[in-house]
């Protein structure tokens, strides 16, 4: 526990590049913080910082230690939180379209298995989400496979297939596109609303199609809500694209029609966990519940 306290002090100095700023953030005196760092260096037989009157720079050892220290502190914070609350907390980060259209069936099934587990589901860009996972501030990520493939830390993550199904185009009843022969190039003559932070859908298309869409300024609207895209497609001439199961559910309750994308492109959703950690029962239960609910 003493080493853990000293590592928190090391973490603050490293992040703030200043003993003075770190001492203020930790509520310590400058001398007490300096003593802590010296004690950690002595305990471990390493030198963590090169100090001058103006600069505090980490040594090579300090740079190697920092990411591992962040992992350890995050794990310790989770342990303390769960010990105090008496119940586990599952943190899930998902793409906005996935959060909007796919997480709730899994949560309903998961609740039956782990009724005492608190769940937090939020959305953020994939590049930020992977950092949350690596720092162990999130347990599971849910994103389109195209988004996951572009992320760093490939050697540190494990992926789980959740859903594979065709993308469908959703349009309002009596949309003029329904009176024409459906081709991909014809569809892109219309304006679109696409849900998501990034171009996961576009990335699944052939490169020449991606270039053509970029020239056209596709999509006209990029929103963080799948529901908003569907509502726009219901009330305007905008087209939107959603996985087939979501298109079916929405079409049953709204005056819209849908058809599979003529290029046969697929929605592919992955769950992502840290590879170096064994799956906690709640994490395993959530992934299983989600996969079973969406099968």
C-alpha positions as CSV (number, residue, x, y, z in Angstrom):
1,X,0.0,0.0,0.0
2,X,2.9,2.3,0.7
3,X,4.3,1.7,-2.8
4,X,0.8,2.5,-4.2
5,X,0.8,5.8,-2.4
6,X,4.3,6.6,-3.8
7,X,3.2,5.6,-7.3
8,X,0.4,8.1,-7.1
9,X,2.9,10.7,-6.3
10,X,5.1,9.6,-9.3
11,X,2.1,9.7,-11.6
12,X,1.2,13.3,-10.6
13,X,4.8,14.5,-11.1
14,X,5.0,12.7,-14.5
15,X,1.7,14.1,-15.8
16,X,2.3,17.7,-14.6
17,X,6.1,17.8,-15.2
18,X,6.5,19.8,-12.0
19,X,7.0,18.9,-8.4
20,X,5.3,22.2,-7.4
21,X,2.2,21.6,-9.4
22,X,2.0,18.0,-8.4
23,X,2.4,18.9,-4.7
24,X,-0.5,21.4,-5.0
25,X,-2.7,18.8,-6.8
26,X,-2.0,16.2,-4.1
27,X,-2.3,18.6,-1.2
28,X,1.4,18.0,-0.1
29,X,4.3,20.2,0.5
30,X,7.1,20.4,-2.1
31,X,9.5,18.8,0.4
32,X,7.1,15.9,1.3
33,X,6.6,15.1,-2.4
34,X,10.3,15.2,-3.1
35,X,10.9,12.8,-0.2
36,X,8.2,10.5,-1.6
37,X,9.9,10.3,-5.0
38,X,13.3,9.7,-3.5
39,X,11.8,7.0,-1.3
40,X,10.3,5.2,-4.4
41,X,13.6,5.5,-6.3
42,X,15.5,4.1,-3.3
43,X,12.9,1.3,-2.7
44,X,13.1,0.1,-6.3
45,X,16.7,1.0,-7.1
46,X,15.9,3.2,-10.1
47,X,16.0,6.9,-11.0
48,X,12.7,8.2,-12.3
49,X,13.4,11.9,-13.0
50,X,16.2,14.1,-14.1
51,X,15.9,17.3,-12.1
52,X,17.2,20.8,-12.9
53,X,16.1,24.1,-11.5
54,X,13.7,24.6,-14.4
55,X,12.9,21.2,-15.8
56,X,11.6,17.9,-14.5
57,X,12.1,15.3,-17.2
58,X,11.4,11.5,-16.8
59,X,14.2,9.1,-17.3
60,X,13.9,6.2,-19.7
61,X,12.9,4.1,-16.7
62,X,10.2,6.7,-15.7
63,X,8.8,6.7,-19.2
64,X,8.5,2.9,-19.2
65,X,6.9,2.9,-15.8
66,X,4.3,5.5,-16.5
67,X,1.7,3.5,-18.6
68,X,2.0,0.6,-16.2
69,X,1.5,2.9,-13.3
70,X,-1.6,4.3,-14.8
71,X,-2.9,0.8,-15.3
72,X,-2.2,-0.2,-11.7
73,X,-3.7,2.9,-10.3
74,X,-6.9,2.6,-12.4
75,X,-7.2,-1.0,-11.2
76,X,-6.7,0.0,-7.6
77,X,-9.4,2.7,-7.9
78,X,-11.9,0.2,-9.3
79,X,-11.1,-2.2,-6.5
80,X,-11.7,0.5,-3.9
81,X,-14.9,1.6,-5.5
82,X,-16.3,-1.9,-5.7
83,X,-15.2,-2.7,-2.1
84,X,-16.9,0.5,-0.8
85,X,-20.1,0.1,-2.8
86,X,-20.5,-3.6,-2.2
87,X,-21.4,-4.1,-5.9
88,X,-19.6,-4.3,-9.1
89,X,-19.9,-1.6,-11.8
90,X,-19.7,-2.4,-15.5
91,X,-18.5,0.4,-17.7
92,X,-19.3,0.1,-21.4
93,X,-18.3,2.6,-24.2
94,X,-20.1,2.3,-27.5
95,X,-20.5,4.0,-30.8
96,X,-23.5,6.3,-30.9
97,X,-25.5,4.2,-33.4
98,X,-24.7,1.0,-31.5
99,X,-25.7,2.6,-28.1
100,X,-28.9,3.9,-29.7
101,X,-30.0,0.7,-31.4
102,X,-28.3,-2.3,-29.9
103,X,-27.3,-2.1,-26.3
104,X,-30.7,-2.2,-24.6
105,X,-31.6,-5.9,-25.6
106,X,-28.3,-7.0,-24.1
107,X,-28.9,-4.9,-20.9
108,X,-32.3,-6.5,-20.4
109,X,-30.8,-10.0,-20.6
110,X,-27.8,-9.0,-18.5
111,X,-30.0,-7.6,-15.7
112,X,-31.5,-11.1,-15.3
113,X,-28.0,-12.5,-14.6
114,X,-26.5,-9.7,-12.6
115,X,-29.3,-7.6,-11.0
116,X,-26.9,-6.1,-8.4
117,X,-24.3,-4.8,-10.9
118,X,-24.5,-1.1,-11.8
119,X,-24.0,-0.4,-15.5
120,X,-22.7,2.8,-17.1
121,X,-23.0,3.1,-20.9
122,X,-21.6,6.1,-22.7
123,X,-20.4,7.1,-26.1
124,X,-17.3,8.8,-27.3
125,X,-15.0,8.8,-30.4
126,X,-13.2,5.4,-30.8
127,X,-9.7,7.0,-30.3
128,X,-10.8,8.2,-26.9
129,X,-12.6,5.0,-26.1
130,X,-9.6,2.8,-26.6
131,X,-7.6,4.9,-24.2
132,X,-10.4,4.4,-21.6
133,X,-10.0,0.7,-22.1
134,X,-6.2,0.7,-21.9
135,X,-6.3,2.8,-18.7
136,X,-9.0,0.3,-17.4
137,X,-11.6,3.0,-16.9
138,X,-13.9,1.0,-19.2
139,X,-14.5,-2.8,-19.3
140,X,-16.0,-3.3,-22.8
141,X,-16.0,-1.3,-26.0
142,X,-18.8,-1.8,-28.7
143,X,-17.9,-0.4,-32.1
144,X,-18.2,-1.1,-35.8
145,X,-15.3,-3.4,-36.9
146,X,-14.0,-0.8,-39.3
147,X,-13.6,1.6,-36.4
148,X,-11.7,-1.0,-34.3
149,X,-9.3,-1.9,-37.1
150,X,-8.0,1.6,-37.3
151,X,-7.2,1.9,-33.6
152,X,-3.8,1.4,-31.9
153,X,-2.9,-1.2,-29.2
154,X,-3.8,-4.1,-31.5
155,X,-1.6,-6.4,-29.4
156,X,-3.3,-5.5,-26.2
157,X,-7.0,-6.0,-27.1
158,X,-9.2,-9.0,-27.7
159,X,-12.3,-8.7,-30.0
160,X,-15.6,-10.7,-29.9
161,X,-18.0,-10.9,-32.8
162,X,-21.4,-9.8,-31.8
163,X,-23.4,-9.0,-35.0
164,X,-23.0,-9.5,-38.7
165,X,-25.9,-8.4,-40.9
166,X,-26.5,-6.4,-44.1
167,X,-26.9,-2.7,-44.1
168,X,-30.3,-1.4,-45.2
169,X,-31.4,1.9,-46.7
170,X,-34.4,3.4,-45.0
171,X,-36.6,5.9,-46.8
172,X,-40.0,7.4,-46.2
173,X,-43.1,6.0,-47.9
174,X,-43.5,7.2,-51.5
175,X,-39.9,8.4,-51.7
176,X,-38.9,9.1,-55.4
177,X,-36.0,6.7,-55.0
178,X,-38.6,3.8,-54.9
179,X,-39.7,4.6,-58.4
180,X,-36.2,4.0,-59.9
181,X,-34.0,1.1,-60.5
182,X,-31.9,0.8,-57.3
183,X,-28.2,1.2,-57.8
184,X,-25.5,2.4,-55.4
185,X,-24.5,5.3,-57.7
186,X,-28.2,6.4,-58.0
187,X,-28.6,6.4,-54.2
188,X,-25.8,8.8,-53.7
189,X,-27.5,11.4,-55.8
190,X,-29.7,12.0,-52.7
191,X,-28.8,13.5,-49.4
192,X,-28.1,11.2,-46.5
193,X,-28.1,11.3,-42.7
194,X,-25.5,8.9,-41.2
195,X,-25.1,8.1,-37.5
196,X,-21.6,7.9,-35.9
197,X,-18.5,9.8,-34.9
198,X,-16.4,8.7,-37.8
199,X,-16.7,7.2,-41.3
200,X,-17.0,3.5,-40.4
201,X,-19.7,3.1,-43.1
202,X,-17.6,4.8,-45.8
203,X,-14.5,2.8,-44.8
204,X,-16.4,-0.4,-45.6
205,X,-16.9,0.7,-49.2
206,X,-14.4,0.2,-52.1
207,X,-11.8,3.0,-52.4
208,X,-13.1,4.4,-55.6
209,X,-16.6,4.8,-54.0
210,X,-15.0,6.5,-51.0
211,X,-13.3,9.0,-53.2
212,X,-16.5,9.7,-55.1
213,X,-18.5,10.2,-51.9
214,X,-15.8,12.6,-50.5
215,X,-16.2,14.7,-53.7
216,X,-19.9,14.8,-53.1
217,X,-19.6,15.9,-49.5
218,X,-21.3,12.7,-48.3
219,X,-23.1,12.6,-45.9
220,X,-25.1,15.8,-45.7
221,X,-25.8,15.1,-42.0
222,X,-23.6,13.2,-39.6
223,X,-25.4,12.9,-36.3
224,X,-24.7,11.2,-33.0
225,X,-28.1,9.6,-32.9
226,X,-29.4,6.8,-35.0
227,X,-32.9,7.7,-33.9
228,X,-32.5,11.2,-35.2
229,X,-31.3,9.9,-38.6
230,X,-34.3,7.6,-38.8
231,X,-36.7,10.4,-37.9
232,X,-35.2,12.6,-40.6
233,X,-35.6,9.8,-43.1
234,X,-39.3,9.4,-42.0
235,X,-40.1,13.1,-42.4
236,X,-37.9,14.3,-45.3
237,X,-36.3,13.0,-48.5
238,X,-33.1,12.2,-46.6
239,X,-31.9,8.6,-46.8
240,X,-30.3,6.8,-43.9
241,X,-28.5,3.5,-43.5
242,X,-29.0,1.1,-40.6
243,X,-28.5,-2.6,-39.9
244,X,-31.3,-4.9,-41.1
245,X,-32.6,-5.8,-37.7
246,X,-33.0,-2.2,-36.7
247,X,-34.6,-1.4,-40.1
248,X,-37.2,-4.1,-39.5
249,X,-38.1,-2.9,-36.0
250,X,-38.4,0.7,-37.1
251,X,-40.4,-0.1,-40.3
252,X,-43.0,-2.1,-38.2
253,X,-43.9,1.1,-36.3
254,X,-43.3,3.9,-38.8
255,X,-44.3,4.9,-42.4
256,X,-41.0,3.9,-44.0
257,X,-39.6,1.3,-46.3
258,X,-36.2,-0.3,-46.4
259,X,-34.1,-2.4,-48.8
260,X,-30.7,-3.9,-48.5
261,X,-27.9,-1.8,-49.8
262,X,-27.2,-2.8,-53.5
263,X,-23.4,-3.2,-52.8
264,X,-24.2,-5.8,-50.2
265,X,-22.1,-4.1,-47.5
266,X,-22.4,-5.4,-43.9
267,X,-22.7,-4.0,-40.5
268,X,-20.2,-5.8,-38.2
269,X,-20.2,-5.0,-34.5
270,X,-17.4,-6.1,-32.2
271,X,-17.0,-6.1,-28.4
272,X,-13.4,-5.3,-27.3
273,X,-11.7,-6.2,-24.0
274,X,-8.2,-6.1,-22.7
275,X,-6.3,-9.1,-23.8
276,X,-4.0,-9.3,-20.8
277,X,-6.8,-9.5,-18.3
278,X,-8.9,-12.6,-17.7
279,X,-12.6,-11.8,-18.3
280,X,-14.4,-10.9,-15.1
281,X,-17.7,-12.7,-14.7
282,X,-19.7,-9.6,-15.3
283,X,-17.8,-8.7,-18.5
284,X,-18.2,-12.2,-19.8
285,X,-21.9,-12.2,-18.8
286,X,-22.5,-8.9,-20.6
287,X,-20.9,-10.0,-23.8
288,X,-22.8,-13.3,-23.8
289,X,-26.1,-11.5,-23.0
290,X,-25.6,-9.1,-25.8
291,X,-24.7,-11.7,-28.3
292,X,-27.6,-14.0,-27.3
293,X,-30.1,-11.1,-27.4
294,X,-29.1,-10.0,-30.8
295,X,-28.8,-13.4,-32.4
